């Protein structure tokens, strides 16, 4: 059981890392779009 829990946590961590990367990239694009509009 602990192995499944460990794998689940690792998957969750890597998923969160990807999610954070996407958020940072989209935020950079969004702020870049705001700057070009001004």
C-alpha angles and dihedrals in degrees: 000000000000090000092057090047090050092050090047091052092048091050091047091050093049090045090051089049091053091045091052091049091052091049092051092047094047090046090052090050091046095050089044090054090050091052093050091049094057 
